[in-house]
Amino acid sequence: MESDYSKLYAGSFIVVQLITQNLEKQGITPIVKDETESARLAGFGTPTYGFQELYVHSSEKKKAEAIVATTLAEF
């Protein structure tokens, strides 16, 4: 199954939240995937606590990559 979304970044909760805020300021709505929270809600543990993945629509990927690069440079 193909997706219209591409993984943009994977890392700590704090960095993902900062990138998400900066993307939203530019009108890009990302999707945050958090396996830790999903596992917790299902009653399972996970060794990657606080690790999240950030996805954006493929049509916004280039613009989003520039925002990620700027955000990480300022972090």
Summary of the structure (lengths in Angstrom):
residues: 75
radius of gyration: 13.1
end to end distance: 35.3
largest distance: 37.5
contacts: 188
relative contact order: 0.28
helix: 51%
strand: 24%
